[in-house]
Amino acid sequence: MIRKIIKIDESKCNGCGACAIACHEGAIEMIDGVAKLTREDYCDGLGDCLPACPTDAITFEEREALAYDEDAVLMAKAEKEIEAGYGCAGAQVHSIGGGCAGGHDHSAGGCCSGGHDHAHGAGGCCSGGGCCGGDDDWDDWEEDLVVPSELRQWPVQIKLVPTNAPFFDRAHVLIAADCTAYAYGNFHHDFMMDRITLIGCTKLDDVDYTEKLAEIFTKNDIKTVVVTRMQVPCCGGMENTVRNAIALSGKQIPLSVVVISSDGDIIDVR
């Protein structure tokens, strides 16, 4: 079938592996230090990997490709979580995190035969019995779900962070307009993972961040910068501030800008 799918320019790839981490479906693998699209049927064509690439080596193309196979993706995720210890020996895998032995399949976490309490986020099983007995519904199980934080440092506010903090050394930096984390549901995993996070609002914060960000860029070896901003016009101030700060620093720092709608969709990456 003809569909939209990612294209990786291997000549531009610097081997950082950020795209492979950002690809939830596991379609991208690092082979001999180069990112490769190894499973066409795992690529959903949404491009979560694009903003992660510091060298703009990933683009979209329309071509003949295998159809996206969501069931295969979910099965592969389940198998990886079982191997990593998030499922239970003997449990049949049906979806994201393993199925319930003798019970219903609830996906995204893995369940235990016998109702053992391992707590979500640690062992991937149901706290207090969860779906292990087969009688609890999705809402009861979902209340126990714990999503790990990807925050790597403190503070996070631009106006509070020191300009010469050690966590800036050789860092990949995320500069987020503060509304974006509330609009985009998977913000921690897709944007904060393996990045130093700075947040602010150029409309409501009574300060111009240009000089401080320029000082951060000048004093530290910043590898890449990703800006997340909302679709609303006033949020363009954050993008312009970061662009001006990079220019003021005199450095050539790779920059990606991700625009998010109020509905939580990524509508532009540049």
Contacts in CASP RR format, 6 or more apart in sequence:
PFRMAT RR
TARGET T0000
AUTHOR 0000-0000-0000
METHOD contacts of the structure
MODEL  1
MIRKIIKIDESKCNGCGACAIACHEGAIEMIDGVAKLTREDYCDGLGDCL
PACPTDAITFEEREALAYDEDAVLMAKAEKEIEAGYGCAGAQVHSIGGGC
AGGHDHSAGGCCSGGHDHAHGAGGCCSGGGCCGGDDDWDDWEEDLVVPSE
LRQWPVQIKLVPTNAPFFDRAHVLIAADCTAYAYGNFHHDFMMDRITLIG
CTKLDDVDYTEKLAEIFTKNDIKTVVVTRMQVPCCGGMENTVRNAIALSG
KQIPLSVVVISSDGDIIDVR
1 64 0 8 1.000
1 65 0 8 1.000
1 66 0 8 1.000
1 67 0 8 1.000
2 62 0 8 1.000
2 63 0 8 1.000
2 64 0 8 1.000
2 65 0 8 1.000
3 45 0 8 1.000
3 62 0 8 1.000
3 63 0 8 1.000
3 65 0 8 1.000
3 67 0 8 1.000
3 68 0 8 1.000
4 45 0 8 1.000
4 60 0 8 1.000
4 61 0 8 1.000
4 62 0 8 1.000
5 37 0 8 1.000
5 40 0 8 1.000
5 43 0 8 1.000
5 45 0 8 1.000
5 60 0 8 1.000
5 61 0 8 1.000
5 62 0 8 1.000
5 63 0 8 1.000
5 65 0 8 1.000
6 27 0 8 1.000
6 28 0 8 1.000
6 37 0 8 1.000
6 43 0 8 1.000
6 45 0 8 1.000
6 47 0 8 1.000
6 49 0 8 1.000
6 50 0 8 1.000
6 58 0 8 1.000
6 59 0 8 1.000
6 60 0 8 1.000
6 61 0 8 1.000
7 37 0 8 1.000
7 58 0 8 1.000
7 59 0 8 1.000
7 60 0 8 1.000
7 61 0 8 1.000
8 19 0 8 1.000
8 28 0 8 1.000
8 35 0 8 1.000
8 36 0 8 1.000
8 37 0 8 1.000
8 57 0 8 1.000
8 58 0 8 1.000
9 57 0 8 1.000
9 58 0 8 1.000
9 59 0 8 1.000
10 34 0 8 1.000
10 35 0 8 1.000
10 36 0 8 1.000
10 57 0 8 1.000
11 57 0 8 1.000
12 55 0 8 1.000
12 56 0 8 1.000
12 57 0 8 1.000
13 33 0 8 1.000
13 34 0 8 1.000
13 35 0 8 1.000
13 55 0 8 1.000
13 57 0 8 1.000
14 54 0 8 1.000
14 55 0 8 1.000
14 57 0 8 1.000
15 30 0 8 1.000
15 33 0 8 1.000
15 34 0 8 1.000
15 35 0 8 1.000
16 54 0 8 1.000
16 223 0 8 1.000
17 30 0 8 1.000
17 35 0 8 1.000
18 52 0 8 1.000
18 53 0 8 1.000
18 54 0 8 1.000
18 172 0 8 1.000
18 194 0 8 1.000
19 28 0 8 1.000
19 35 0 8 1.000
19 49 0 8 1.000
19 52 0 8 1.000
19 53 0 8 1.000
19 57 0 8 1.000
19 58 0 8 1.000
20 26 0 8 1.000
20 28 0 8 1.000
20 29 0 8 1.000
20 30 0 8 1.000
20 35 0 8 1.000
20 49 0 8 1.000
21 52 0 8 1.000
21 193 0 8 1.000
21 194 0 8 1.000
22 48 0 8 1.000
22 49 0 8 1.000
22 51 0 8 1.000
22 52 0 8 1.000
22 190 0 8 1.000
22 193 0 8 1.000
23 42 0 8 1.000
23 43 0 8 1.000
23 48 0 8 1.000
23 49 0 8 1.000
24 48 0 8 1.000
24 186 0 8 1.000
24 189 0 8 1.000
24 190 0 8 1.000
25 39 0 8 1.000
25 42 0 8 1.000
25 43 0 8 1.000
25 44 0 8 1.000
25 73 0 8 1.000
26 39 0 8 1.000
26 42 0 8 1.000
26 73 0 8 1.000
26 76 0 8 1.000
27 37 0 8 1.000
27 38 0 8 1.000
27 39 0 8 1.000
27 40 0 8 1.000
27 42 0 8 1.000
27 43 0 8 1.000
28 35 0 8 1.000
28 36 0 8 1.000
28 37 0 8 1.000
28 38 0 8 1.000
28 49 0 8 1.000
29 35 0 8 1.000
29 36 0 8 1.000
29 38 0 8 1.000
30 36 0 8 1.000
31 38 0 8 1.000
35 57 0 8 1.000
35 58 0 8 1.000
37 43 0 8 1.000
40 65 0 8 1.000
40 66 0 8 1.000
41 66 0 8 1.000
41 67 0 8 1.000
41 68 0 8 1.000
41 69 0 8 1.000
41 72 0 8 1.000
42 68 0 8 1.000
42 69 0 8 1.000
42 72 0 8 1.000
42 73 0 8 1.000
42 76 0 8 1.000
43 65 0 8 1.000
43 68 0 8 1.000
44 68 0 8 1.000
44 70 0 8 1.000
44 73 0 8 1.000
45 60 0 8 1.000
45 68 0 8 1.000
46 266 0 8 1.000
47 58 0 8 1.000
47 60 0 8 1.000
47 266 0 8 1.000
47 269 0 8 1.000
48 190 0 8 1.000
48 266 0 8 1.000
49 58 0 8 1.000
50 58 0 8 1.000
50 59 0 8 1.000
50 60 0 8 1.000
50 256 0 8 1.000
50 269 0 8 1.000
51 191 0 8 1.000
51 226 0 8 1.000
51 256 0 8 1.000
51 258 0 8 1.000
51 266 0 8 1.000
51 269 0 8 1.000
52 226 0 8 1.000
53 256 0 8 1.000
54 172 0 8 1.000
54 223 0 8 1.000
54 224 0 8 1.000
54 254 0 8 1.000
54 256 0 8 1.000
55 254 0 8 1.000
56 254 0 8 1.000
56 256 0 8 1.000
74 95 0 8 1.000
74 96 0 8 1.000
74 107 0 8 1.000
75 93 0 8 1.000
75 95 0 8 1.000
77 96 0 8 1.000
77 97 0 8 1.000
78 93 0 8 1.000
78 94 0 8 1.000
78 95 0 8 1.000
78 96 0 8 1.000
78 97 0 8 1.000
78 98 0 8 1.000
78 99 0 8 1.000
78 110 0 8 1.000
79 93 0 8 1.000
81 87 0 8 1.000
81 96 0 8 1.000
81 97 0 8 1.000
81 98 0 8 1.000
81 109 0 8 1.000
81 110 0 8 1.000
81 124 0 8 1.000
82 91 0 8 1.000
82 93 0 8 1.000
82 97 0 8 1.000
82 98 0 8 1.000
85 123 0 8 1.000
85 124 0 8 1.000
86 97 0 8 1.000
86 109 0 8 1.000
86 110 0 8 1.000
86 121 0 8 1.000
86 123 0 8 1.000
86 124 0 8 1.000
87 97 0 8 1.000
87 98 0 8 1.000
87 109 0 8 1.000
87 110 0 8 1.000
87 111 0 8 1.000
87 112 0 8 1.000
87 123 0 8 1.000
87 124 0 8 1.000
87 125 0 8 1.000
88 101 0 8 1.000
88 110 0 8 1.000
88 111 0 8 1.000
88 112 0 8 1.000
88 113 0 8 1.000
88 116 0 8 1.000
88 125 0 8 1.000
90 101 0 8 1.000
90 113 0 8 1.000
91 98 0 8 1.000
91 99 0 8 1.000
91 100 0 8 1.000
91 101 0 8 1.000
91 110 0 8 1.000
91 111 0 8 1.000
91 112 0 8 1.000
91 113 0 8 1.000
92 98 0 8 1.000
92 99 0 8 1.000
92 101 0 8 1.000
93 99 0 8 1.000
94 105 0 8 1.000
94 107 0 8 1.000
95 105 0 8 1.000
95 106 0 8 1.000
95 107 0 8 1.000
95 108 0 8 1.000
96 107 0 8 1.000
96 108 0 8 1.000
96 109 0 8 1.000
97 107 0 8 1.000
97 108 0 8 1.000
97 109 0 8 1.000
97 110 0 8 1.000
97 124 0 8 1.000
98 105 0 8 1.000
98 107 0 8 1.000
98 109 0 8 1.000
98 110 0 8 1.000
98 111 0 8 1.000
99 105 0 8 1.000
99 106 0 8 1.000
99 107 0 8 1.000
99 110 0 8 1.000
99 111 0 8 1.000
100 106 0 8 1.000
100 110 0 8 1.000
100 111 0 8 1.000
100 112 0 8 1.000
100 113 0 8 1.000
100 131 0 8 1.000
100 132 0 8 1.000
100 133 0 8 1.000
100 134 0 8 1.000
101 111 0 8 1.000
101 112 0 8 1.000
101 113 0 8 1.000
101 114 0 8 1.000
101 132 0 8 1.000
102 113 0 8 1.000
102 133 0 8 1.000
102 134 0 8 1.000
103 111 0 8 1.000
103 131 0 8 1.000
103 132 0 8 1.000
103 133 0 8 1.000
103 134 0 8 1.000
104 131 0 8 1.000
104 134 0 8 1.000
106 131 0 8 1.000
106 138 0 8 1.000
106 141 0 8 1.000
108 145 0 8 1.000
109 120 0 8 1.000
109 124 0 8 1.000
109 125 0 8 1.000
109 145 0 8 1.000
110 124 0 8 1.000
110 125 0 8 1.000
110 126 0 8 1.000
111 124 0 8 1.000
111 125 0 8 1.000
111 126 0 8 1.000
111 130 0 8 1.000
111 131 0 8 1.000
111 132 0 8 1.000
112 118 0 8 1.000
112 125 0 8 1.000
112 126 0 8 1.000
112 129 0 8 1.000
112 132 0 8 1.000
113 132 0 8 1.000
114 132 0 8 1.000
114 133 0 8 1.000
115 125 0 8 1.000
115 126 0 8 1.000
115 128 0 8 1.000
115 129 0 8 1.000
115 130 0 8 1.000
115 132 0 8 1.000
115 133 0 8 1.000
116 125 0 8 1.000
116 129 0 8 1.000
116 132 0 8 1.000
117 125 0 8 1.000
117 126 0 8 1.000
117 127 0 8 1.000
117 128 0 8 1.000
117 129 0 8 1.000
118 124 0 8 1.000
118 125 0 8 1.000
118 126 0 8 1.000
118 127 0 8 1.000
119 125 0 8 1.000
119 127 0 8 1.000
119 144 0 8 1.000
119 146 0 8 1.000
120 126 0 8 1.000
120 127 0 8 1.000
120 144 0 8 1.000
120 145 0 8 1.000
120 146 0 8 1.000
121 146 0 8 1.000
121 148 0 8 1.000
125 132 0 8 1.000
126 132 0 8 1.000
126 136 0 8 1.000
126 141 0 8 1.000
126 144 0 8 1.000
127 144 0 8 1.000
128 144 0 8 1.000
129 136 0 8 1.000
130 136 0 8 1.000
130 140 0 8 1.000
130 141 0 8 1.000
130 144 0 8 1.000
131 140 0 8 1.000
131 141 0 8 1.000
147 188 0 8 1.000
148 188 0 8 1.000
149 188 0 8 1.000
150 188 0 8 1.000
150 189 0 8 1.000
150 192 0 8 1.000
150 193 0 8 1.000
150 194 0 8 1.000
151 188 0 8 1.000
151 192 0 8 1.000
151 197 0 8 1.000
152 167 0 8 1.000
152 192 0 8 1.000
152 194 0 8 1.000
152 195 0 8 1.000
152 196 0 8 1.000
152 197 0 8 1.000
153 165 0 8 1.000
153 167 0 8 1.000
153 196 0 8 1.000
153 197 0 8 1.000
155 161 0 8 1.000
156 197 0 8 1.000
156 198 0 8 1.000
156 199 0 8 1.000
157 198 0 8 1.000
157 199 0 8 1.000
157 200 0 8 1.000
158 175 0 8 1.000
158 198 0 8 1.000
158 199 0 8 1.000
158 200 0 8 1.000
158 205 0 8 1.000
158 209 0 8 1.000
158 212 0 8 1.000
158 213 0 8 1.000
159 200 0 8 1.000
159 205 0 8 1.000
159 207 0 8 1.000
159 209 0 8 1.000
159 212 0 8 1.000
161 198 0 8 1.000
161 216 0 8 1.000
163 212 0 8 1.000
163 215 0 8 1.000
163 216 0 8 1.000
163 219 0 8 1.000
163 220 0 8 1.000
164 219 0 8 1.000
164 220 0 8 1.000
167 196 0 8 1.000
168 196 0 8 1.000
168 216 0 8 1.000
168 219 0 8 1.000
168 220 0 8 1.000
168 221 0 8 1.000
168 222 0 8 1.000
169 220 0 8 1.000
169 221 0 8 1.000
170 221 0 8 1.000
170 223 0 8 1.000
171 195 0 8 1.000
171 196 0 8 1.000
171 220 0 8 1.000
171 221 0 8 1.000
171 222 0 8 1.000
171 223 0 8 1.000
172 194 0 8 1.000
172 195 0 8 1.000
172 196 0 8 1.000
172 222 0 8 1.000
172 223 0 8 1.000
172 224 0 8 1.000
172 225 0 8 1.000
172 226 0 8 1.000
173 195 0 8 1.000
173 196 0 8 1.000
173 197 0 8 1.000
173 198 0 8 1.000
173 222 0 8 1.000
173 224 0 8 1.000
173 225 0 8 1.000
173 226 0 8 1.000
174 191 0 8 1.000
174 192 0 8 1.000
174 195 0 8 1.000
174 196 0 8 1.000
174 197 0 8 1.000
174 198 0 8 1.000
174 225 0 8 1.000
174 226 0 8 1.000
174 227 0 8 1.000
174 228 0 8 1.000
175 198 0 8 1.000
175 199 0 8 1.000
175 213 0 8 1.000
175 225 0 8 1.000
175 226 0 8 1.000
175 227 0 8 1.000
175 228 0 8 1.000
175 238 0 8 1.000
175 242 0 8 1.000
176 187 0 8 1.000
176 191 0 8 1.000
176 197 0 8 1.000
176 198 0 8 1.000
176 199 0 8 1.000
176 200 0 8 1.000
176 227 0 8 1.000
176 228 0 8 1.000
177 199 0 8 1.000
177 200 0 8 1.000
177 201 0 8 1.000
177 202 0 8 1.000
177 227 0 8 1.000
177 228 0 8 1.000
177 229 0 8 1.000
177 230 0 8 1.000
177 235 0 8 1.000
177 238 0 8 1.000
178 199 0 8 1.000
178 200 0 8 1.000
178 201 0 8 1.000
179 201 0 8 1.000
179 230 0 8 1.000
179 235 0 8 1.000
180 187 0 8 1.000
180 191 0 8 1.000
180 228 0 8 1.000
180 229 0 8 1.000
180 230 0 8 1.000
180 260 0 8 1.000
181 187 0 8 1.000
181 199 0 8 1.000
183 230 0 8 1.000
183 260 0 8 1.000
183 261 0 8 1.000
183 262 0 8 1.000
183 263 0 8 1.000
183 264 0 8 1.000
184 190 0 8 1.000
184 191 0 8 1.000
184 228 0 8 1.000
184 260 0 8 1.000
184 264 0 8 1.000
184 266 0 8 1.000
185 264 0 8 1.000
187 228 0 8 1.000
191 197 0 8 1.000
191 226 0 8 1.000
191 228 0 8 1.000
191 258 0 8 1.000
195 226 0 8 1.000
200 209 0 8 1.000
200 238 0 8 1.000
201 238 0 8 1.000
202 208 0 8 1.000
202 209 0 8 1.000
202 234 0 8 1.000
202 235 0 8 1.000
202 236 0 8 1.000
202 237 0 8 1.000
202 238 0 8 1.000
202 241 0 8 1.000
203 234 0 8 1.000
203 235 0 8 1.000
203 237 0 8 1.000
208 241 0 8 1.000
209 241 0 8 1.000
209 245 0 8 1.000
210 241 0 8 1.000
210 244 0 8 1.000
210 245 0 8 1.000
210 248 0 8 1.000
211 245 0 8 1.000
211 248 0 8 1.000
212 245 0 8 1.000
213 241 0 8 1.000
213 242 0 8 1.000
213 245 0 8 1.000
214 244 0 8 1.000
214 245 0 8 1.000
214 246 0 8 1.000
214 248 0 8 1.000
214 249 0 8 1.000
216 222 0 8 1.000
216 245 0 8 1.000
217 225 0 8 1.000
217 245 0 8 1.000
217 246 0 8 1.000
217 248 0 8 1.000
217 249 0 8 1.000
217 251 0 8 1.000
217 253 0 8 1.000
218 249 0 8 1.000
218 250 0 8 1.000
218 251 0 8 1.000
222 251 0 8 1.000
222 253 0 8 1.000
223 253 0 8 1.000
223 254 0 8 1.000
224 253 0 8 1.000
224 254 0 8 1.000
224 255 0 8 1.000
224 256 0 8 1.000
225 242 0 8 1.000
225 246 0 8 1.000
225 253 0 8 1.000
225 254 0 8 1.000
225 255 0 8 1.000
225 256 0 8 1.000
226 255 0 8 1.000
226 256 0 8 1.000
226 257 0 8 1.000
226 258 0 8 1.000
227 238 0 8 1.000
227 239 0 8 1.000
227 242 0 8 1.000
227 255 0 8 1.000
227 256 0 8 1.000
227 257 0 8 1.000
227 258 0 8 1.000
228 258 0 8 1.000
228 260 0 8 1.000
229 235 0 8 1.000
229 236 0 8 1.000
229 237 0 8 1.000
229 238 0 8 1.000
229 239 0 8 1.000
229 257 0 8 1.000
229 258 0 8 1.000
229 259 0 8 1.000
229 260 0 8 1.000
230 259 0 8 1.000
230 260 0 8 1.000
230 261 0 8 1.000
230 262 0 8 1.000
231 259 0 8 1.000
231 260 0 8 1.000
231 261 0 8 1.000
231 262 0 8 1.000
231 267 0 8 1.000
232 262 0 8 1.000
239 257 0 8 1.000
242 255 0 8 1.000
243 255 0 8 1.000
246 253 0 8 1.000
246 255 0 8 1.000
256 269 0 8 1.000
256 270 0 8 1.000
257 268 0 8 1.000
257 269 0 8 1.000
257 270 0 8 1.000
258 266 0 8 1.000
258 268 0 8 1.000
258 269 0 8 1.000
259 266 0 8 1.000
259 267 0 8 1.000
259 268 0 8 1.000
259 269 0 8 1.000
259 270 0 8 1.000
260 266 0 8 1.000
260 267 0 8 1.000
261 267 0 8 1.000
END
